[in-house]
Amino acid sequence: PDHFVGRYVSEMYGDVTIAAEGAHQVLHFGPSFAGDLEHWANDSYKITWHDRRQGSGLVTFLVNPLGQVSSLELWPSLTPAALRSEDGDDFKRLAATTSPP
């Protein structure tokens, strides 16, 4: 859904951007990583990295009861060991800015 589109930031890892590109959404992480998002379960999406050598990852959006997205948690890999870890990388959503008319 388009309500995930935006910029998210981590003090440790920098920025992640979710953009609507064509018929799907794309996650951009730093200058080298980009991947298509495919619904996984609830507010979680599988990331298929454009560089196929990177494999797949997982992103979970944290959505409040009003449907507002506050942050996302990123697991760059879908390996069993990575998914068992409770240490996904947290990125806080930045408020959208509007330009004056």
C-alpha positions in Angstrom: 0.0 0.0 0.0 1.0 3.5 -0.7 0.9 4.5 3.0 4.3 2.8 3.4 5.9 5.1 0.8 8.4 7.5 2.4 11.8 7.9 4.0 13.0 6.0 7.1 16.2 6.6 9.0 18.5 4.8 11.4 21.3 6.5 13.2 23.5 3.4 12.6 22.6 2.4 9.1 21.4 5.6 7.3 18.3 5.9 5.2 15.8 3.5 3.7 13.3 4.8 1.1 10.1 3.0 0.0 9.0 4.2 -3.4 6.1 3.4 -5.7 7.7 2.3 -9.0 5.3 1.1 -11.6 2.9 -1.6 -10.3 4.9 -2.4 -7.1 6.9 -0.8 -4.3 10.7 -0.8 -4.1 12.9 -0.5 -1.0 16.1 1.4 -1.5 18.8 0.9 1.1 21.9 3.0 0.7 23.5 3.4 -2.7 23.7 -0.3 -3.6 20.6 -2.1 -2.4 17.2 -2.0 -4.0 14.5 -4.6 -3.9 10.9 -5.2 -4.8 8.4 -5.7 -2.0 5.9 -8.6 -2.1 3.3 -9.0 0.6 4.3 -11.8 3.1 2.0 -11.6 6.1 0.1 -8.8 7.9 2.4 -5.8 7.7 5.5 -7.8 6.6 6.9 -7.9 3.1 9.5 -10.0 1.4 12.2 -8.1 -0.3 13.6 -9.6 -3.5 16.9 -7.7 -4.0 17.5 -6.5 -7.6 21.0 -7.9 -7.3 20.0 -11.6 -7.2 23.3 -12.5 -5.4 21.8 -10.7 -2.3 18.9 -13.2 -2.1 15.8 -12.1 -0.2 15.1 -10.1 2.9 12.1 -9.1 5.0 10.7 -5.8 6.2 7.9 -5.3 8.8 6.1 -2.0 9.1 5.0 -0.9 12.5 1.5 0.5 12.1 -0.6 2.1 14.8 -4.4 1.5 15.2 -5.1 4.6 13.1 -3.1 3.1 10.2 -0.2 5.4 10.5 3.3 3.9 9.9 5.9 4.9 12.5 8.8 2.8 11.6 10.0 -0.3 9.8 12.2 -3.2 10.9 14.5 -4.7 8.3 16.1 -8.2 8.0 18.4 -8.1 4.9 18.4 -11.9 4.7 15.7 -14.5 4.9 18.0 -17.2 6.3 16.6 -19.1 9.3 19.3 -17.8 11.5 18.6 -14.2 10.6 14.8 -14.6 11.1 15.3 -16.2 14.5 17.2 -13.2 15.7 15.2 -10.5 17.4 17.7 -7.9 16.1 16.1 -6.6 13.0 17.4 -3.2 12.1 15.0 -0.4 13.1 14.3 2.6 10.9 12.1 5.5 12.1 9.8 7.2 9.6 10.6 10.8 8.8 7.6 13.1 8.6 6.7 14.0 5.0 7.5 17.5 4.1 5.4 19.5 1.7 6.7 22.3 -0.5 5.0 25.6 -0.4 2.6 26.4 -3.3 
